């Protein structure tokens, strides 16, 4: 009981795992700020698990993640960007007053958020489901056929944002999420490039180890097989084993889905009874509320953004403040 096998076949019990967590923490040295908040005991266990409880390898892996997070700043991405909460960017504008005086103003916005990705979610190509699987895991629904943008960087950041959001919404005691991928609309025209797919795999495997429980590829067309063969090359064996091909007409597939999902919650597109609906405005409101929770968790103070104004296409420049009287 409570034993795990290392790569060399030796078993490791709970006491040994706790000792390795302590060893990994010592190897990392003193941590502060967001690094300390990220490196919980549970986090350290996931990195050790991903490296078969080899402390040296887990240390190197985790240190690389800390460098990546310091640069990529996934916790600072927001669904929508709000100038009222904002930094470090300069915004300048000018206007002519009723007295014919040209006024140039510069605002320095100070906000943690540096990226906005709401536009990537307009079609619901990736979103967090309003149900969990039977194990209580957060579920991400992906529909490659609903691809709506061509920017690889934004596509990746959108997915990373939703991975972070899924982790935020995990119930206590649960560390993993499930992915439902509807491939019914898959085509080479709408699919992400091989380079983008490789980058996503790299981020998932190296910076979110042991976060994915299972990924279900539902109703994959024949054209997907060639793409999968190329993608599988970049997957490590552990991740590859978590990918399940699901065919609606095969008994084994039906039994697999029913064992892991409640049919009343599961959308018809994945063999269930529920209706799959994605309302972008409604989902946006939920993400905005979660952004406040994210900011609070990581130590910044932000307020909810009124979704109706923040998603408007045309932004109006702020009214100029009256000029201060000259010092006497």
C-alpha positions as CSV (number, residue, x, y, z in Angstrom):
1,X,0.0,0.0,0.0
2,X,1.2,3.6,-0.9
3,X,4.1,2.2,-2.9
4,X,5.3,3.4,-6.2
5,X,7.8,1.8,-8.5
6,X,10.9,3.6,-9.7
7,X,12.3,3.1,-13.2
8,X,14.8,0.6,-11.9
9,X,11.9,-1.5,-10.6
10,X,12.5,-0.8,-6.9
11,X,9.5,0.2,-4.8
12,X,9.4,3.5,-3.0
13,X,7.1,3.8,0.0
14,X,5.4,6.9,1.5
15,X,8.2,7.6,4.0
16,X,10.8,7.4,1.2
17,X,8.7,9.8,-0.9
18,X,8.5,12.3,1.9
19,X,12.2,12.1,2.4
20,X,12.8,12.8,-1.4
21,X,10.4,15.7,-1.2
22,X,12.6,17.2,1.6
23,X,15.7,16.4,-0.4
24,X,14.4,18.2,-3.4
25,X,13.4,21.2,-1.4
26,X,16.9,21.4,0.1
27,X,18.4,21.1,-3.4
28,X,16.3,24.1,-4.6
29,X,17.6,26.3,-1.8
30,X,15.7,29.3,-0.3
31,X,12.7,30.4,-2.2
32,X,10.6,33.5,-1.9
33,X,7.6,35.2,-3.5
34,X,5.8,33.4,-6.2
35,X,8.5,30.7,-6.4
36,X,7.8,29.7,-2.8
37,X,4.1,29.8,-3.5
38,X,4.5,27.6,-6.5
39,X,6.8,25.0,-4.9
40,X,4.3,23.3,-2.5
41,X,5.0,19.7,-1.4
42,X,2.4,18.6,-3.8
43,X,4.2,20.4,-6.6
44,X,7.5,18.8,-5.7
45,X,5.9,15.3,-5.6
46,X,4.6,15.8,-9.2
47,X,8.1,16.7,-10.5
48,X,9.6,13.7,-8.6
49,X,6.9,11.5,-10.1
50,X,7.6,12.8,-13.6
51,X,11.3,11.9,-13.1
52,X,10.7,8.5,-11.4
53,X,11.7,10.0,-8.0
54,X,15.2,10.9,-9.1
55,X,16.0,14.0,-7.1
56,X,18.7,15.3,-9.4
57,X,16.5,15.1,-12.5
58,X,13.5,16.5,-10.7
59,X,15.6,19.4,-9.4
60,X,16.8,20.3,-12.9
61,X,13.2,20.0,-14.3
62,X,11.7,22.2,-11.6
63,X,14.4,24.8,-11.9
64,X,13.7,25.0,-15.7
65,X,10.0,25.5,-14.9
66,X,10.8,28.3,-12.4
67,X,12.8,30.0,-15.1
68,X,10.0,29.6,-17.7
69,X,7.4,30.9,-15.3
70,X,9.5,33.9,-14.5
71,X,9.8,34.7,-18.2
72,X,6.4,33.5,-19.6
73,X,4.4,34.7,-16.5
74,X,1.4,32.5,-17.0
75,X,-0.2,33.7,-13.8
76,X,-0.3,37.2,-15.3
77,X,-2.3,36.4,-18.4
78,X,-5.9,37.7,-18.2
79,X,-9.0,37.0,-20.1
80,X,-9.5,40.7,-20.7
81,X,-7.2,43.6,-20.1
82,X,-8.3,46.5,-17.9
83,X,-6.5,49.8,-17.9
84,X,-7.9,50.6,-14.5
85,X,-5.8,47.8,-13.0
86,X,-2.9,48.3,-15.2
87,X,1.4,48.6,-15.7
88,X,4.2,48.5,-17.1
89,X,3.2,50.1,-20.4
90,X,3.0,53.7,-21.6
91,X,-0.1,55.0,-23.2
92,X,0.0,58.4,-24.9
93,X,-2.6,60.5,-26.5
94,X,-3.2,64.1,-27.5
95,X,-6.0,66.4,-28.3
96,X,-6.7,70.1,-28.9
97,X,-8.7,71.9,-26.3
98,X,-11.4,74.5,-26.9
99,X,-8.6,77.1,-26.5
100,X,-6.6,75.7,-29.4
101,X,-3.9,74.3,-27.1
102,X,-2.3,71.0,-28.0
103,X,-2.2,68.8,-25.0
104,X,-0.1,65.6,-24.9
105,X,-0.7,63.2,-22.0
106,X,1.1,60.1,-20.9
107,X,-0.3,57.5,-18.6
108,X,1.7,54.8,-17.0
109,X,-0.6,51.9,-16.3
110,X,0.5,49.5,-13.6
111,X,-1.1,46.1,-13.8
112,X,0.2,42.6,-13.5
113,X,-1.7,41.4,-16.6
114,X,0.4,41.8,-19.8
115,X,-1.6,39.6,-22.2
116,X,-5.3,39.4,-23.1
117,X,-6.7,36.2,-24.7
118,X,-10.5,36.6,-24.8
119,X,-10.4,36.8,-28.6
120,X,-9.0,33.3,-28.8
121,X,-12.0,31.9,-27.1
122,X,-14.7,33.4,-29.3
123,X,-15.6,30.1,-31.0
124,X,-15.2,27.9,-27.9
125,X,-12.3,26.0,-29.5
126,X,-11.0,25.3,-25.9
127,X,-12.9,25.9,-22.7
128,X,-13.4,24.6,-19.2
129,X,-16.5,22.4,-19.0
130,X,-19.2,23.0,-16.4
131,X,-18.9,19.5,-15.1
132,X,-16.2,17.2,-13.8
133,X,-15.4,13.5,-14.5
134,X,-16.2,10.8,-12.0
135,X,-12.9,11.3,-10.2
136,X,-13.7,15.0,-9.6
137,X,-11.2,16.2,-12.1
138,X,-11.6,19.5,-14.0
139,X,-12.5,18.9,-17.7
140,X,-11.1,20.9,-20.6
141,X,-13.1,20.6,-23.9
142,X,-11.1,21.1,-27.1
143,X,-12.6,21.4,-30.6
144,X,-9.8,21.8,-33.2
145,X,-12.4,22.3,-35.9
146,X,-13.4,25.6,-34.3
147,X,-10.0,27.1,-34.8
148,X,-10.5,30.9,-35.3
149,X,-7.0,32.5,-35.3
150,X,-3.6,32.0,-36.9
151,X,-1.3,33.4,-34.2
152,X,0.6,30.5,-32.8
153,X,1.8,32.4,-29.7
154,X,-1.8,33.5,-28.8
155,X,-3.1,29.9,-29.4
156,X,-0.5,28.6,-27.0
157,X,-1.1,31.3,-24.4
158,X,-4.8,30.7,-24.6
159,X,-4.3,27.0,-23.8
160,X,-1.8,27.7,-21.0
161,X,-4.3,30.2,-19.5
162,X,-7.0,27.5,-19.4
163,X,-4.6,25.0,-18.0
164,X,-3.9,27.4,-15.2
165,X,-7.6,28.1,-14.8
166,X,-8.3,24.4,-14.6
167,X,-5.8,24.0,-11.9
168,X,-7.3,26.9,-10.0
169,X,-10.7,25.1,-10.1
170,X,-9.5,21.7,-9.0
171,X,-11.3,20.4,-5.9
172,X,-9.2,19.8,-2.7
173,X,-7.3,16.6,-2.9
174,X,-7.3,16.5,-6.7
175,X,-4.2,17.5,-8.8
176,X,-5.2,16.4,-12.3
177,X,-7.5,17.3,-15.2
178,X,-9.1,15.5,-18.1
179,X,-9.2,16.6,-21.7
180,X,-12.0,15.9,-24.1
181,X,-11.0,16.5,-27.7
182,X,-13.7,16.4,-30.3
183,X,-12.0,15.6,-33.6
184,X,-15.1,15.4,-35.7
185,X,-14.3,18.7,-37.4
186,X,-10.6,18.1,-37.8
187,X,-8.9,19.1,-41.0
188,X,-5.4,20.1,-42.0
189,X,-6.7,23.6,-42.7
190,X,-8.0,24.2,-39.2
191,X,-5.4,22.3,-37.2
192,X,-2.5,23.9,-35.4
193,X,0.9,23.6,-37.1
194,X,3.4,20.8,-36.1
195,X,5.6,23.4,-34.6
196,X,2.8,24.8,-32.4
197,X,1.8,21.2,-31.4
198,X,5.4,20.5,-30.4
199,X,5.6,23.6,-28.3
200,X,2.3,22.7,-26.5
201,X,3.6,19.3,-25.8
202,X,6.9,20.7,-24.4
203,X,5.0,23.1,-22.1
204,X,2.6,20.4,-20.9
205,X,5.3,17.8,-20.2
206,X,8.0,20.0,-18.9
207,X,6.1,22.6,-16.9
208,X,2.9,20.9,-15.9
209,X,4.0,17.4,-15.0
210,X,1.4,14.9,-13.8
211,X,-1.4,17.5,-14.3
212,X,-3.0,15.6,-17.2
213,X,-4.8,12.5,-16.1
214,X,-6.3,11.4,-19.4
215,X,-6.8,12.9,-22.9
216,X,-9.7,11.5,-25.0
217,X,-9.4,11.8,-28.7
218,X,-13.0,11.4,-29.7
219,X,-14.0,10.2,-33.2
220,X,-10.7,10.8,-34.9
221,X,-10.9,10.8,-38.8
222,X,-8.4,8.9,-40.8
223,X,-6.6,12.0,-41.8
224,X,-5.7,12.6,-38.1
225,X,-3.6,9.4,-38.0
226,X,-0.7,10.9,-40.0
227,X,-0.7,13.9,-37.7
228,X,-0.8,11.7,-34.6
229,X,2.1,9.6,-35.7
230,X,4.2,12.8,-36.1
231,X,3.0,14.2,-32.7
232,X,3.5,11.0,-30.8
233,X,7.2,11.1,-31.6
234,X,7.5,14.1,-29.1
235,X,5.5,12.5,-26.3
236,X,7.2,10.7,-23.5
237,X,5.9,7.2,-22.8
238,X,4.0,8.4,-19.6
239,X,2.1,11.0,-21.5
240,X,1.5,8.8,-24.5
241,X,-0.2,6.2,-22.3
242,X,-2.7,8.9,-21.1
243,X,-4.0,9.5,-24.6
244,X,-7.1,7.4,-25.4
245,X,-8.6,7.0,-28.8
246,X,-12.4,6.8,-28.5
247,X,-14.7,5.6,-31.3
248,X,-18.4,6.0,-30.8
249,X,-19.3,2.7,-32.5
250,X,-16.9,0.5,-30.5
251,X,-18.0,-1.2,-27.3
252,X,-14.7,-0.7,-25.5
253,X,-14.8,3.1,-26.2
254,X,-18.4,3.4,-24.9
255,X,-17.6,1.5,-21.8
256,X,-14.5,3.6,-21.2
257,X,-16.4,6.9,-21.4
258,X,-19.2,5.6,-19.2
259,X,-16.8,4.5,-16.6
260,X,-15.2,7.9,-16.3
261,X,-18.1,10.3,-17.1
262,X,-21.7,10.6,-16.1
263,X,-23.8,10.4,-19.2
264,X,-26.1,13.1,-18.0
265,X,-23.2,15.5,-17.9
266,X,-21.3,14.3,-20.9
267,X,-22.2,16.2,-24.1
268,X,-23.6,14.2,-27.0
269,X,-20.5,15.1,-29.1
270,X,-18.7,12.7,-26.7
271,X,-21.3,10.0,-26.4
272,X,-23.3,11.4,-23.6
273,X,-26.8,12.9,-23.2
274,X,-26.1,16.6,-22.5
275,X,-26.2,19.4,-25.0
276,X,-22.9,21.1,-25.7
277,X,-23.3,24.8,-25.4
278,X,-20.7,27.5,-25.4
279,X,-21.8,31.1,-24.7
280,X,-18.7,33.3,-25.1
281,X,-20.2,36.2,-23.0
282,X,-21.2,33.9,-20.2
283,X,-17.8,32.1,-20.2
284,X,-16.0,35.4,-20.3
285,X,-17.8,36.6,-17.2
286,X,-16.7,33.4,-15.4
287,X,-13.1,33.9,-16.5
288,X,-13.1,37.5,-15.4
289,X,-14.2,36.4,-11.9
290,X,-11.6,33.7,-11.9
291,X,-8.9,36.3,-12.9
292,X,-9.7,38.1,-9.6
293,X,-9.1,34.8,-7.7
294,X,-5.9,34.2,-9.6
295,X,-4.6,37.7,-8.8
296,X,-5.5,37.2,-5.1
297,X,-3.8,33.8,-5.0
298,X,-0.6,35.2,-6.5
299,X,-0.6,38.2,-4.4
300,X,-1.9,41.1,-6.5
301,X,-5.0,43.2,-5.9
302,X,-7.4,43.4,-8.9
303,X,-11.1,44.1,-9.2
304,X,-13.7,42.5,-11.5
305,X,-13.9,44.1,-14.9
306,X,-17.4,44.9,-16.3
307,X,-17.5,42.5,-19.1
308,X,-19.7,44.5,-21.4
309,X,-17.3,47.4,-21.6
310,X,-14.1,45.4,-21.5
311,X,-15.0,43.4,-24.6
312,X,-16.1,46.4,-26.6
313,X,-14.2,46.8,-29.9
314,X,-13.9,50.6,-29.7
315,X,-12.1,52.0,-26.7
316,X,-12.6,55.6,-25.8
317,X,-9.6,57.6,-24.5
318,X,-10.0,58.9,-20.9
319,X,-11.1,62.5,-20.5
320,X,-8.1,64.8,-19.9
321,X,-7.6,66.1,-16.4
322,X,-7.6,69.9,-16.0
323,X,-4.1,71.4,-16.0
324,X,-2.8,72.2,-12.5
325,X,-2.3,75.9,-11.8
326,X,1.3,77.2,-12.0
327,X,3.1,77.1,-8.7
328,X,3.2,80.5,-7.0
